[in-house]
Amino acid sequence: MCVACDVSLDPAKRDAFADRFLDMLNGGMSALMIALGHRAGLFDALADGAPRTSDALACQTGLDERYVREWLGGMVAARIVERDPDAGSWWLPAEHAHWLSRRSPTANLAIFAQYVSSLAAVEDRLLECFRRGGGVPYEAYPRFHDVMEEDSGQSIVPIIVDQVVPLVEGLHERLVAGIDVLDIGCGRGRALRQLARAYPNSRFVGYDFSLEAIAHARRAAAEENLHNVRFLVRDLTDWNEPAAFDWITALDAIHDQAAPDKVLAAVRRALRPGGVFLMQDIDASSEPVDNIGHPLGSLLYGVSLMHCMTVSLAQGGLGLGAMWGVQLAERMLREAGFEEIAIHRFEHDVQNAYFVMRT
């Protein structure tokens, strides 16, 4: 039977889906070109809004003009860059530059486009996981730490001292006096280094099982002359340090652990009396239907499937995935021994919820 000729189909609904699917295809390719433009510095060069020829833009950025010109064409088709064919010029409207350039420290959406390009590289390996189970290991993602560093650099790093610390009454004063702080799954350590600069009397340590991330964090701390922060390679699956820390943070790091339940229980044990646990994690529902209107729903499910879930499964883990949801997160926190849970959100960050627990 020819489905296209099936009179039982609703023609308006059928055609609307086709239009939406074509938008997806165009959007997917646009995302790849946006990621390239971000990495090449093209959006930053165009952010002043001044019209330029492709030759002038290539000269300004030190890039090949032919590639720049084709990229500009794609950006015009995507209605991102504007074009005057008579003058042969191109420009980026200020309203677009606000969301696409590094001039916006907390609003650069071009950063997220890099997830599309970086995760597409593991498509073949992920397909094998669909067929055989298992997962794609962490080391298969050579650029993921780059992207995550930029992501956290505009979500939590700019606000961690002035807005996140004040979520807990008295925490600022304790940090000024000097306490022991741990960041688990610290990655390249930007947030922890920010805290170490702000609170020189406190002692900071970051754990991550990525050799590359820890090496990068150590180099950065040395270059910044930070002597109150350490970074250690550590697998948290069987981690146990009772009553060792006053504040523990997990910034977008719990859901992709092999054993998140065990890690959360270990966090509870590692806190001293009066200690604080801050968990930044994805702000979504545990029920997929509830995520239909999420502004980043499809993107986050894709990141979850192609990274967070599969790297956990590669370690024989639970494979929670990024979209485990606040309901399951709360339940697991309570099972780990946290009785009072406060959830905070920030206007600039539609991606994350901030869970605060005190012992």
C-alpha positions as a Markdown table, in Angstrom:
| # | Residue | x | y | z |
|---|---|---|---|---|
| 1 | Met | 0.0 | 0.0 | 0.0 |
| 2 | Cys | 1.3 | 3.4 | -0.9 |
| 3 | Val | 1.5 | 5.4 | 2.4 |
| 4 | Ala | 1.7 | 8.7 | 0.5 |
| 5 | Cys | -1.7 | 7.9 | -1.1 |
| 6 | Asp | -3.4 | 6.6 | 2.1 |
| 7 | Val | -6.6 | 8.7 | 2.2 |
| 8 | Ser | -6.8 | 8.1 | 6.0 |
| 9 | Leu | -3.8 | 10.4 | 6.5 |
| 10 | Asp | -4.4 | 13.9 | 7.7 |
| 11 | Pro | -2.8 | 15.9 | 4.8 |
| 12 | Ala | -2.2 | 19.0 | 6.9 |
| 13 | Lys | -0.6 | 17.0 | 9.7 |
| 14 | Arg | 1.5 | 15.0 | 7.1 |
| 15 | Asp | 2.7 | 18.1 | 5.4 |
| 16 | Ala | 3.4 | 19.9 | 8.6 |
| 17 | Phe | 5.6 | 17.1 | 9.7 |
| 18 | Ala | 7.5 | 17.2 | 6.4 |
| 19 | Asp | 8.1 | 20.9 | 6.8 |
| 20 | Arg | 9.3 | 20.4 | 10.4 |
| 21 | Phe | 11.6 | 17.6 | 9.3 |
| 22 | Leu | 13.1 | 19.7 | 6.6 |
| 23 | Asp | 13.7 | 22.4 | 9.3 |
| 24 | Met | 15.6 | 19.8 | 11.3 |
| 25 | Leu | 17.8 | 18.9 | 8.4 |
| 26 | Asn | 18.6 | 22.5 | 7.7 |
| 27 | Gly | 19.1 | 23.2 | 11.4 |
| 28 | Gly | 21.4 | 20.2 | 11.8 |
| 29 | Met | 23.7 | 21.4 | 9.0 |
| 30 | Ser | 23.5 | 25.0 | 10.2 |
| 31 | Ala | 24.6 | 23.8 | 13.6 |
| 32 | Leu | 27.7 | 22.2 | 12.1 |
| 33 | Met | 28.5 | 25.4 | 10.3 |
| 34 | Ile | 27.8 | 27.5 | 13.5 |
| 35 | Ala | 30.3 | 25.2 | 15.4 |
| 36 | Leu | 32.9 | 25.9 | 12.7 |
| 37 | Gly | 32.3 | 29.6 | 12.7 |
| 38 | His | 32.6 | 29.7 | 16.5 |
| 39 | Arg | 35.8 | 27.7 | 16.6 |
| 40 | Ala | 37.3 | 29.8 | 13.7 |
| 41 | Gly | 36.5 | 33.1 | 15.4 |
| 42 | Leu | 34.2 | 34.2 | 12.6 |
| 43 | Phe | 31.3 | 35.3 | 14.8 |
| 44 | Asp | 33.7 | 37.2 | 17.0 |
| 45 | Ala | 35.1 | 39.0 | 14.0 |
| 46 | Leu | 31.6 | 39.9 | 12.8 |
| 47 | Ala | 30.3 | 40.9 | 16.2 |
| 48 | Asp | 30.8 | 44.6 | 15.7 |
| 49 | Gly | 28.1 | 44.5 | 13.0 |
| 50 | Ala | 30.1 | 46.3 | 10.4 |
| 51 | Pro | 29.6 | 45.2 | 6.7 |
| 52 | Arg | 32.6 | 43.4 | 5.2 |
| 53 | Thr | 33.6 | 41.6 | 2.0 |
| 54 | Ser | 34.6 | 38.0 | 2.3 |
| 55 | Asp | 38.1 | 39.0 | 1.4 |
| 56 | Ala | 38.2 | 41.5 | 4.3 |
| 57 | Leu | 36.8 | 39.0 | 6.8 |
| 58 | Ala | 39.3 | 36.3 | 5.6 |
| 59 | Cys | 42.2 | 38.8 | 6.0 |
| 60 | Gln | 41.0 | 39.9 | 9.5 |
| 61 | Thr | 40.7 | 36.3 | 10.7 |
| 62 | Gly | 43.7 | 34.9 | 8.9 |
| 63 | Leu | 41.5 | 32.3 | 7.1 |
| 64 | Asp | 41.1 | 31.1 | 3.6 |
| 65 | Glu | 38.7 | 33.3 | 1.6 |
| 66 | Arg | 37.0 | 30.6 | -0.4 |
| 67 | Tyr | 36.0 | 28.7 | 2.8 |
| 68 | Val | 35.0 | 31.9 | 4.5 |
| 69 | Arg | 32.8 | 32.8 | 1.5 |
| 70 | Glu | 31.0 | 29.5 | 1.4 |
| 71 | Trp | 30.4 | 29.6 | 5.2 |
| 72 | Leu | 29.0 | 33.1 | 4.8 |
| 73 | Gly | 26.6 | 31.7 | 2.1 |
| 74 | Gly | 25.4 | 29.1 | 4.5 |
| 75 | Met | 24.9 | 31.6 | 7.2 |
| 76 | Val | 22.8 | 33.8 | 4.9 |
| 77 | Ala | 20.6 | 30.8 | 4.0 |
| 78 | Ala | 20.1 | 30.1 | 7.7 |
| 79 | Arg | 19.1 | 33.8 | 8.2 |
| 80 | Ile | 22.0 | 34.4 | 10.6 |
| 81 | Val | 24.3 | 36.6 | 8.5 |
| 82 | Glu | 22.8 | 39.3 | 6.2 |
| 83 | Arg | 24.1 | 40.2 | 2.7 |
| 84 | Asp | 24.1 | 43.1 | 0.4 |
| 85 | Pro | 24.8 | 41.6 | -3.1 |
| 86 | Asp | 25.3 | 45.0 | -4.7 |
| 87 | Ala | 28.0 | 46.0 | -2.3 |
| 88 | Gly | 29.3 | 42.4 | -2.0 |
| 89 | Ser | 29.2 | 42.8 | 1.8 |
| 90 | Trp | 28.1 | 40.6 | 4.7 |
| 91 | Trp | 27.3 | 41.5 | 8.3 |
| 92 | Leu | 26.0 | 40.0 | 11.5 |
| 93 | Pro | 23.1 | 41.9 | 13.2 |
| 94 | Ala | 23.8 | 42.9 | 16.7 |
| 95 | Glu | 20.8 | 40.9 | 17.9 |
| 96 | His | 22.4 | 37.7 | 16.5 |
| 97 | Ala | 25.9 | 38.6 | 17.7 |
| 98 | His | 24.5 | 38.7 | 21.2 |
| 99 | Trp | 23.8 | 35.0 | 21.0 |
| 100 | Leu | 26.7 | 33.9 | 18.9 |
| 101 | Ser | 29.9 | 35.7 | 19.9 |
| 102 | Arg | 32.3 | 35.5 | 22.8 |
| 103 | Arg | 31.3 | 39.1 | 23.7 |
| 104 | Ser | 28.4 | 37.5 | 25.6 |
| 105 | Pro | 30.0 | 35.7 | 28.6 |
| 106 | Thr | 26.8 | 33.8 | 29.6 |
| 107 | Ala | 24.7 | 33.8 | 26.4 |
| 108 | Asn | 26.9 | 32.3 | 23.6 |
| 109 | Leu | 24.6 | 29.7 | 22.1 |
| 110 | Ala | 27.3 | 28.8 | 19.4 |
| 111 | Ile | 29.0 | 26.8 | 22.1 |
| 112 | Phe | 26.2 | 24.3 | 22.1 |
| 113 | Ala | 26.5 | 23.7 | 18.4 |
| 114 | Gln | 29.8 | 22.0 | 19.1 |
| 115 | Tyr | 28.0 | 19.1 | 20.8 |
| 116 | Val | 26.5 | 18.3 | 17.4 |
| 117 | Ser | 29.8 | 18.2 | 15.6 |
| 118 | Ser | 31.8 | 16.5 | 18.3 |
| 119 | Leu | 29.3 | 13.8 | 19.1 |
| 120 | Ala | 28.6 | 12.9 | 15.5 |
| 121 | Ala | 32.2 | 11.5 | 15.3 |
| 122 | Val | 31.1 | 8.5 | 17.4 |
| 123 | Glu | 28.1 | 7.6 | 15.3 |
| 124 | Asp | 29.5 | 4.3 | 14.0 |
| 125 | Arg | 30.7 | 3.2 | 17.4 |
| 126 | Leu | 27.3 | 4.1 | 18.9 |
| 127 | Leu | 25.5 | 2.1 | 16.3 |
| 128 | Glu | 27.5 | -1.0 | 17.3 |
| 129 | Cys | 26.3 | -0.4 | 20.9 |
| 130 | Phe | 22.7 | -0.4 | 19.7 |
| 131 | Arg | 23.3 | -3.8 | 18.2 |
| 132 | Arg | 25.6 | -5.3 | 20.9 |
| 133 | Gly | 25.1 | -3.3 | 24.0 |
| 134 | Gly | 27.9 | -1.9 | 26.0 |
| 135 | Gly | 29.1 | 1.7 | 25.6 |
| 136 | Val | 31.6 | 4.1 | 23.9 |
| 137 | Pro | 34.5 | 4.8 | 26.3 |
| 138 | Tyr | 35.4 | 8.3 | 27.5 |
| 139 | Glu | 38.6 | 8.5 | 25.5 |
| 140 | Ala | 36.7 | 8.3 | 22.2 |
| 141 | Tyr | 35.7 | 11.9 | 22.6 |
| 142 | Pro | 38.9 | 14.0 | 22.0 |
| 143 | Arg | 37.1 | 17.3 | 22.0 |
| 144 | Phe | 34.5 | 16.8 | 24.7 |
| 145 | His | 36.5 | 18.5 | 27.5 |
| 146 | Asp | 37.0 | 21.5 | 25.2 |
| 147 | Val | 33.3 | 21.9 | 24.7 |
| 148 | Met | 32.4 | 21.2 | 28.4 |
| 149 | Glu | 35.0 | 23.8 | 29.5 |
| 150 | Glu | 33.3 | 26.4 | 27.3 |
| 151 | Asp | 29.9 | 25.3 | 28.5 |
| 152 | Ser | 30.7 | 25.5 | 32.2 |
| 153 | Gly | 32.6 | 28.7 | 31.5 |
| 154 | Gln | 29.4 | 30.5 | 30.8 |
| 155 | Ser | 26.9 | 28.6 | 33.0 |
| 156 | Ile | 28.5 | 28.3 | 36.4 |
| 157 | Val | 32.1 | 29.8 | 36.3 |
| 158 | Pro | 30.9 | 33.4 | 36.0 |
| 159 | Ile | 28.4 | 33.1 | 38.9 |
| 160 | Ile | 29.9 | 30.6 | 41.3 |
| 161 | Val | 31.4 | 33.2 | 43.6 |
| 162 | Asp | 28.8 | 35.9 | 43.5 |
| 163 | Gln | 25.6 | 33.9 | 43.1 |
| 164 | Val | 26.2 | 30.2 | 43.9 |
| 165 | Val | 28.1 | 30.6 | 47.1 |
| 166 | Pro | 25.4 | 32.9 | 48.6 |
| 167 | Leu | 22.9 | 30.1 | 48.1 |
| 168 | Val | 24.2 | 28.6 | 51.4 |
| 169 | Glu | 24.0 | 30.9 | 54.4 |
| 170 | Gly | 27.4 | 31.4 | 56.0 |
| 171 | Leu | 29.4 | 29.6 | 53.3 |
| 172 | His | 31.1 | 32.7 | 52.1 |
| 173 | Glu | 32.4 | 33.5 | 55.6 |
| 174 | Arg | 33.6 | 29.9 | 56.0 |
| 175 | Leu | 35.4 | 30.0 | 52.7 |
| 176 | Val | 37.1 | 33.3 | 53.7 |
| 177 | Ala | 38.3 | 31.8 | 57.0 |
| 178 | Gly | 39.4 | 28.6 | 55.3 |
| 179 | Ile | 37.7 | 25.2 | 54.7 |
| 180 | Asp | 38.3 | 22.0 | 52.7 |
| 181 | Val | 36.5 | 21.9 | 49.4 |
| 182 | Leu | 36.3 | 19.0 | 46.9 |
| 183 | Asp | 34.9 | 19.1 | 43.3 |
| 184 | Ile | 34.2 | 15.6 | 41.9 |
| 185 | Gly | 34.3 | 15.2 | 38.2 |
| 186 | Cys | 36.1 | 18.5 | 38.0 |
| 187 | Gly | 37.1 | 18.2 | 34.3 |
| 188 | Arg | 39.6 | 20.9 | 33.5 |
| 189 | Gly | 38.9 | 22.7 | 36.8 |
| 190 | Arg | 37.8 | 26.1 | 35.7 |
| 191 | Ala | 35.1 | 26.4 | 38.4 |
| 192 | Leu | 37.5 | 25.2 | 41.1 |
| 193 | Arg | 40.2 | 27.5 | 40.0 |
| 194 | Gln | 37.8 | 30.4 | 40.2 |
| 195 | Leu | 37.0 | 29.6 | 43.8 |
| 196 | Ala | 40.6 | 29.1 | 44.6 |
| 197 | Arg | 41.4 | 32.6 | 43.4 |
| 198 | Ala | 38.5 | 34.1 | 45.4 |
| 199 | Tyr | 39.2 | 32.3 | 48.6 |
| 200 | Pro | 43.0 | 32.0 | 49.2 |
| 201 | Asn | 42.6 | 30.7 | 52.8 |
| 202 | Ser | 40.6 | 27.6 | 51.7 |
| 203 | Arg | 42.0 | 24.4 | 50.4 |
| 204 | Phe | 40.6 | 23.0 | 47.1 |
| 205 | Val | 41.0 | 19.6 | 45.4 |
| 206 | Gly | 39.5 | 18.3 | 42.2 |
| 207 | Tyr | 39.0 | 14.7 | 41.2 |
| 208 | Asp | 38.5 | 13.4 | 37.7 |
| 209 | Phe | 39.3 | 10.1 | 36.0 |
| 210 | Ser | 40.4 | 11.8 | 32.8 |
| 211 | Leu | 44.2 | 12.0 | 32.6 |
| 212 | Glu | 43.9 | 14.7 | 29.9 |
| 213 | Ala | 41.6 | 16.9 | 31.9 |
| 214 | Ile | 43.6 | 16.7 | 35.1 |
| 215 | Ala | 46.9 | 17.5 | 33.2 |
| 216 | His | 45.2 | 20.5 | 31.7 |
| 217 | Ala | 43.9 | 21.6 | 35.1 |
| 218 | Arg | 47.3 | 21.3 | 36.7 |
| 219 | Arg | 49.0 | 23.3 | 34.0 |
| 220 | Ala | 46.3 | 26.1 | 34.2 |
| 221 | Ala | 46.6 | 26.2 | 38.0 |
| 222 | Ala | 50.4 | 26.5 | 37.8 |
| 223 | Glu | 50.1 | 29.3 | 35.1 |
| 224 | Glu | 47.7 | 31.1 | 37.4 |
| 225 | Asn | 50.0 | 30.7 | 40.4 |
| 226 | Leu | 47.4 | 29.0 | 42.5 |
| 227 | His | 48.9 | 27.2 | 45.4 |
| 228 | Asn | 45.7 | 26.3 | 47.3 |
| 229 | Val | 44.3 | 23.9 | 44.7 |
| 230 | Arg | 45.2 | 20.3 | 43.7 |
| 231 | Phe | 44.0 | 18.1 | 40.9 |
| 232 | Leu | 44.1 | 14.3 | 41.2 |
| 233 | Val | 43.2 | 11.5 | 38.8 |
| 234 | Arg | 40.6 | 9.5 | 40.7 |
| 235 | Asp | 37.9 | 6.9 | 39.8 |
| 236 | Leu | 35.0 | 7.7 | 42.1 |
| 237 | Thr | 33.3 | 4.3 | 41.7 |
| 238 | Asp | 34.7 | 2.9 | 45.0 |
| 239 | Trp | 35.8 | 6.2 | 46.5 |
| 240 | Asn | 35.7 | 6.5 | 50.3 |
| 241 | Glu | 37.0 | 9.5 | 52.4 |
| 242 | Pro | 34.8 | 9.8 | 55.5 |
| 243 | Ala | 34.4 | 13.2 | 57.1 |
| 244 | Ala | 37.2 | 14.8 | 55.0 |
| 245 | Phe | 35.5 | 17.9 | 53.4 |
| 246 | Asp | 33.3 | 20.9 | 54.4 |
| 247 | Trp | 31.9 | 21.6 | 50.9 |
| 248 | Ile | 31.7 | 19.2 | 48.0 |
| 249 | Thr | 30.6 | 20.2 | 44.5 |
| 250 | Ala | 29.5 | 18.0 | 41.5 |
| 251 | Leu | 29.0 | 20.2 | 38.5 |
| 252 | Asp | 27.2 | 18.3 | 35.8 |
| 253 | Ala | 29.1 | 15.2 | 36.8 |
| 254 | Ile | 26.8 | 12.8 | 38.7 |
| 255 | His | 24.6 | 11.5 | 35.9 |
| 256 | Asp | 27.4 | 10.0 | 33.8 |
| 257 | Gln | 29.1 | 8.2 | 36.7 |
| 258 | Ala | 29.3 | 4.4 | 36.4 |
| 259 | Ala | 27.8 | 4.1 | 39.9 |
| 260 | Pro | 26.0 | 7.4 | 40.7 |
| 261 | Asp | 24.2 | 5.8 | 43.7 |
| 262 | Lys | 27.5 | 4.8 | 45.2 |
| 263 | Val | 29.1 | 8.2 | 44.5 |
| 264 | Leu | 26.3 | 10.1 | 46.1 |
| 265 | Ala | 26.5 | 7.8 | 49.2 |
| 266 | Ala | 30.3 | 8.4 | 49.3 |
| 267 | Val | 29.7 | 12.2 | 49.1 |
| 268 | Arg | 27.4 | 12.0 | 52.1 |
| 269 | Arg | 30.1 | 10.1 | 54.1 |
| 270 | Ala | 32.8 | 12.5 | 53.0 |
| 271 | Leu | 31.1 | 15.6 | 54.4 |
| 272 | Arg | 31.9 | 16.8 | 57.9 |
| 273 | Pro | 29.1 | 17.8 | 60.3 |
| 274 | Gly | 27.6 | 21.0 | 58.9 |
| 275 | Gly | 29.0 | 20.3 | 55.5 |
| 276 | Val | 27.4 | 21.3 | 52.2 |
| 277 | Phe | 26.9 | 19.4 | 48.9 |
| 278 | Leu | 26.1 | 21.4 | 45.7 |
| 279 | Met | 25.0 | 19.3 | 42.7 |
| 280 | Gln | 24.6 | 21.1 | 39.4 |
| 281 | Asp | 22.8 | 18.8 | 37.0 |
| 282 | Ile | 20.4 | 18.8 | 34.1 |
| 283 | Asp | 17.0 | 20.5 | 34.8 |
| 284 | Ala | 14.6 | 18.1 | 33.1 |
| 285 | Ser | 11.8 | 15.8 | 34.0 |
| 286 | Ser | 12.3 | 12.0 | 34.5 |
| 287 | Glu | 9.2 | 11.6 | 32.3 |
| 288 | Pro | 10.0 | 12.2 | 28.6 |
| 289 | Val | 6.6 | 13.6 | 27.8 |
| 290 | Asp | 7.2 | 16.4 | 30.2 |
| 291 | Asn | 10.3 | 17.4 | 28.3 |
| 292 | Ile | 8.5 | 18.2 | 25.0 |
| 293 | Gly | 8.5 | 21.9 | 25.7 |
| 294 | His | 12.1 | 21.9 | 27.1 |
| 295 | Pro | 14.1 | 24.6 | 25.3 |
| 296 | Leu | 17.0 | 22.2 | 25.0 |
| 297 | Gly | 15.2 | 18.9 | 25.2 |
| 298 | Ser | 16.2 | 17.3 | 21.9 |
| 299 | Leu | 19.8 | 18.5 | 22.2 |
| 300 | Leu | 20.1 | 17.2 | 25.8 |
| 301 | Tyr | 18.7 | 13.8 | 24.8 |
| 302 | Gly | 21.2 | 13.6 | 22.0 |
| 303 | Val | 24.1 | 14.5 | 24.3 |
| 304 | Ser | 22.8 | 12.0 | 26.8 |
| 305 | Leu | 22.5 | 9.2 | 24.3 |
| 306 | Met | 25.8 | 9.9 | 22.5 |
| 307 | His | 27.9 | 10.6 | 25.5 |
| 308 | Cys | 26.6 | 10.7 | 29.1 |
| 309 | Met | 24.7 | 7.4 | 29.0 |
| 310 | Thr | 27.1 | 5.5 | 26.9 |
| 311 | Val | 30.3 | 6.4 | 28.8 |
| 312 | Ser | 28.7 | 5.1 | 31.9 |
| 313 | Leu | 27.6 | 1.9 | 30.2 |
| 314 | Ala | 31.2 | 1.5 | 28.8 |
| 315 | Gln | 32.3 | 1.1 | 32.4 |
| 316 | Gly | 29.6 | -1.4 | 33.2 |
| 317 | Gly | 27.6 | 1.3 | 34.9 |
| 318 | Leu | 24.0 | 2.2 | 35.4 |
| 319 | Gly | 23.8 | 4.4 | 32.3 |
| 320 | Leu | 21.5 | 7.0 | 33.9 |
| 321 | Gly | 22.1 | 9.6 | 31.1 |
| 322 | Ala | 21.8 | 13.3 | 31.3 |
| 323 | Met | 18.0 | 13.3 | 31.2 |
| 324 | Trp | 17.6 | 11.3 | 34.5 |
| 325 | Gly | 15.4 | 14.1 | 35.7 |
| 326 | Val | 15.0 | 16.1 | 38.9 |
| 327 | Gln | 12.5 | 13.5 | 40.3 |
| 328 | Leu | 15.0 | 10.6 | 40.1 |
| 329 | Ala | 17.8 | 12.9 | 41.2 |
| 330 | Glu | 15.9 | 13.9 | 44.4 |
| 331 | Arg | 15.0 | 10.2 | 45.1 |
| 332 | Met | 18.7 | 9.1 | 44.8 |
| 333 | Leu | 19.9 | 12.0 | 46.9 |
| 334 | Arg | 17.5 | 11.0 | 49.7 |
| 335 | Glu | 18.5 | 7.3 | 49.3 |
| 336 | Ala | 22.1 | 8.5 | 49.8 |
| 337 | Gly | 21.2 | 10.1 | 53.1 |
| 338 | Phe | 20.4 | 13.7 | 52.3 |
| 339 | Glu | 17.2 | 14.7 | 54.0 |
| 340 | Glu | 16.8 | 18.3 | 53.1 |
| 341 | Ile | 17.1 | 19.2 | 49.4 |
| 342 | Ala | 16.8 | 22.8 | 48.0 |
| 343 | Ile | 16.6 | 23.3 | 44.3 |
| 344 | His | 17.6 | 26.6 | 42.8 |
| 345 | Arg | 17.6 | 27.9 | 39.2 |
| 346 | Phe | 19.3 | 30.9 | 37.5 |
| 347 | Glu | 17.7 | 32.9 | 34.7 |
| 348 | His | 20.7 | 32.7 | 32.4 |
| 349 | Asp | 21.0 | 28.9 | 32.7 |
| 350 | Val | 18.0 | 27.0 | 31.2 |
| 351 | Gln | 20.1 | 23.8 | 31.1 |
| 352 | Asn | 20.7 | 23.2 | 34.8 |
| 353 | Ala | 19.2 | 22.9 | 38.3 |
| 354 | Tyr | 21.3 | 23.6 | 41.4 |
| 355 | Phe | 20.6 | 21.1 | 44.2 |
| 356 | Val | 21.9 | 22.2 | 47.7 |
| 357 | Met | 22.1 | 19.8 | 50.6 |
| 358 | Arg | 23.4 | 20.4 | 54.1 |
| 359 | Thr | 24.4 | 17.7 | 56.7 |
